[in-house]
Amino acid sequence: MARFILRRLGLAVITLWLISVWVFCSIQLLPGNVGRSILGPLASPTAVATLNHQLGTDKPALTQYKEWVTGVVHGDFGTSQKLQVPVRPQLTTALRHSFELALVAFLIVVPLSLIGGTIAALRLGSAADRGITITGLSLSAVPEFVTGVVLIAVFGIWLNVLPISATWEPGSGIGSQVQHLLMPAIALSGVLFGYIARMARAGMVEALDSDYVRTAVLKGLPRRTVIWRHAMRNALLPTITVIATQLGYLIGGLVVVEILFNYQGIGRLIFNAAAAHDVPMLEGGAMVVGAVFLLATLAADVLYSLLNPRIRHGSAE
Amino acid sequence: MDDIRRTSSELENHLIDEMIAGRITRREFVRRGTVMGMSIPLLSMIVAACGGANNSGGGSGSTGGGGTPKKGGTIKVAIVVPTGAINPVTVGDQGGLCMLGQVGEFLTIADPETLELAGHLADSWTPNADASEWTFKLKSGVTFQDGSPMTSADVVYTMDLLSDSKGGSNALSVFGGVLDKGGTTAVDDLTVKFTLLAPNGNFPYLVSRDNYNAIIIKNGSDPKDFQNTFMGTGPFKKEKYTTQVGASFVRNDAYWDKANPALPDRVEFTFYEDEPPQIQALQGGTVDCVGQISVSGGRALLTDPAYTIIDVPSTAHRQVHMRNDKAPFTDKRVRQAMALSMDRPGIIEALFAGKAKLGNDSPFAPQYPSTDTSVPQRAKDIEQAKQLLSDAGMANGFSVTLNTEKAYEIPDLALQIQANAKEAGINVNILQQSPTVYYGDFTFGNSPWLDSTMGITDYAHRSVPNVLLGAPLLSTGTWNSAHFKNPTYDGLVKQYFGATDLQTQKGIAKQIETLLLDETPIMFLYFYDFLGATKKSLAGVVITPVGHVQLEKAGFTT
């Protein structure tokens, strides 16, 4: 297992390096530049060129990339060309915010989806099954920003019981923070519920139909034991992979929700950096999101092998 | 009156003559007098001596809310997130300029509504005979927030940074061709002389709040460090600034103007990426004021009695260019036909619920004192448009692609143009592009903005039309997307820039307006109002057409 993890971590470093090269090459192809994004469309080309020179963004692309890589190797993510502030504190704060939102969303959606999927599988073909499946599909079809706008209108403006902005006042307690994150987390949960519940339902249906479950039933084990100890453990395996891949989306892919609820997460940070050609900020953000994706899938694989002896023994051999 | 005449300059006496002769109204006299550096009491005295009350004042639509604002409290404001660092030299966006305006102050201030100029850090100013040199007297006793006095050395340092043609200053869009580094000199501790590159009768506007970069910063201070210090002379001082998130400021108890301290204890700004969350934040009670709303986005607030809409007339507009050197617009009759097919009042009603002024296909907005409003307003005339197309050999109409920037109300304007043009037999195909793609590399040959046959471009408010007469329309103009080249026009603009008295400016303006109406290189369909919104219980918020939200005189009424 240790060798497996080390090999995966080595591959992750290579993947991150490839991401950094790809992101750097992509930004070179985009029209515009940092000086122009700061001074605006109507600034003179001379002023823009001078500002780019002052910011160092007119250096050859390879030089800029070398400088960035050298900095990262030494633990320095550089300074944002657009905002003129160090990149690392910005990334740290945004990542913490994104994790907090993802955590609240997961705490809502994972238990609900697993319970929903399991109930649907246990009552296959019943009204409850159809109800859960249709609700899940319907919620998945509605984009999170639409759900978000409805939530804001109802709970934020009409009933005025939840804060409209997801950003809390400095010094707020954990209760207040969760309250601020509730609406965006519910909006995200709506999108994820259908997907995770469907996977849980399919896994559970397959498990319930398996030989080992039939054997357990015929052995005379109580229904609860059959479901929890035999069916659920196997049914969760594909669902874990789905949940792990969704973590990456929840950390780095929430630009619209973050804008709607005025939340400074890493998705919004990367989006703005890309729009402004801010290479250090964009590269730093891409590295962080890439690392989260890779670590999440690694964690899913490790968990998968722990729950599935066949994989564990296979890797040991 | 004779005493005033004796002590007044040649230009000031000329202005008095213009009013006595009835060639300018009392309001125009006051507005122009302030530009020449004449004080409001002096102007009032002259108006009274000439047999009338000074009626230049009046209610200001730029100030929100009724009732008397109370001292104290925290005012929470939603504004758009600054696009870059808060550096007075490089800021070029509404969020950034709003931050500068909280702690920084300007030599002069133009009233957001009347465009009358008043001294702020400057006490008075006078031009030489041809307005190529302007001498500003600074107020004494002005101090920065660290207690150090503001002197002419600070003004020289600031203006040199902003006007350096070899630097990366955003203010070069105002100072370019007018003032360069070294043109500002200290005469004594409280007197500064500006030696201009060419005569400019409107120069005091160029150092006003409308040139939002021109806050006076400390001599020798690093503008890149400004977002850490926020060191200015203003009534607020920084409490906290968090990049991309927000900022808060507290009253500067050591403010130099003891008679006008800030009313609120504290002001708090939250940055938003988009308009809808700002409006929702106001409706949900998270903020007390939104710095800018659009008619389409803020329609729910416009009719809700719980909110006050701050409505400031501005000269901001959209330019619809038609390439003069490219078919089908090489014939001016085709351009005229396009302009004649537009239902301008209908477009204003549809896009702005009436909150805009009619454009007459020139940069001369109705607000400018120099605009000659006697030039007939172009109105929709489909029959004439069809006749012009027929005369140009296009009796069956033509097709053209309209490049549009996907921003603000511009996509809706494109649809309006499409529908209106169809009535004259013109088929407009709309090509929507993101602002990044539309502006491209900002150079001819590499930008849909500058290269397209027809396009729509957004232009911000300007207190004087000089920039708008230059870059988009001069033969050598760097923003000349219409590729309009007319030596007569170029000559008239040069004369206009050099004119120092209003009557001469107005005479030249009439010629320019008439020429542009005939040539129609660009359609100017409207000049829209700048809108902001506050809770009903908040009064005294001042919003300027460039996007400042000034809160020093604001407070809650209940």
Interface residues (C-beta under 8 A of the other chain):
Chain A: L30 P31 G32 G35 R36 S37 I38 L39 G40 P41 L42 A43 S44 P45 T46 A47 V48 T50 L51 N52 H53 Q54 K82 L83 Q84 V85 Q90 V149 I152 G156 I157 N160 P163 I164 S165 T167 I259 L260 F261 N262 Q264 R268 L269 N272 A275 A276
Chain B: T83 G84 A85 N87 T90 G92 D93 S165 K166 G167 G168 S169 N170 L172 S173 G176 K224 Q227 T243 Q244 V245 T270 F271 Y272 E273 D274 P276 P277 Q280 A281 Q283 G284 G285 T286 P435 T436 V437 Y439 G440 D441 F442 T443 W449 Y459 A471 T478 W479
